[in-house]
């Protein structure tokens, strides 16, 4: 299977509410892979908006446990506060 890029898990954004990892796709959407898929040995994250896929490089020992506790969500540039007094 051909993949667009190989990406380290540490470079992806973690969402603790969805139990998913995300990475920005060139099309503007996000590659996504669920924590459960990673625990099952899956390492290819598709983009839901285009045909590109990335290979996620990780060690299973580095994954958060499926039953928690989970690390807090990664902060990305989308979590900015725009309240000015």
N, C-alpha and C positions, 0 to 999 in steps of 0.2 A: 504494500500500500504506500502510495506517495503522500508525504506530508509537506506542508508549507514550511514548517520550522520546528526545531526541537527547543523546548522551553523548560527550564528548571521550575519545579513546583514553587520554590521560594520567590520566583519572579511573578507568580500569578497572584491575583487578588482573591482572598478568602472571604466568603460570606457565611457567617455563623448561623444566620436565620434559615438560609436555604440549604446549608451543608454542601456548598458548591464552590469550585474554584473557577475564576474567570481570567481571561487574557484578551487584550484588545486585538481585533482583527483589522486588517487593512481596509475592509469594506465599511468599517465604522461600527459594526456590531461587536459582540464578544464571543470568543471561543468559550465553551463551558464544559465542565466535567464534574460529576457528583462525587462526593467523598466515598459513597458506597461503591461506585464504579472503580475507583482507585483501589479500594480494599479487595475488589474482585479481580484485580490484575489488569484492568483496562488501562491503557496509557494513551489513547487517542481522543482528543477533544475536538469535536466539530464546531463549526460556526453555524448557527441556525439560519443565517441569511444568505450564505453563499456556499460554494462547494469546498472551501478550504478546510484543512484539518491540521492540527499541531500534535506532535508527540510530546507528552509530559514526562520529564525525567525526574524520577523520585525513587526513594527507598521506602518500602512499606513500613519500616520501623519509624520513619519520620512523620507518618500520617497521624492525625488526631484519631482517637478511638471512635468507633461508630456510635457507641452509647454515651459519649461525652466523658468528662467535660470537654468542651470545645474552646479553642482559643477565640478571643474576640475577633470580630471582623477586621480585615485589613482596611486601613484607610487609604483611599485613593483620592484623586483630585476632585471627585464628585461630592465629597463631604465638606463643603465650605459653608460657613455661616455668613449670611448676608443681612444681618440685622445691624442697622446703624442708629445710634441714639441722637 
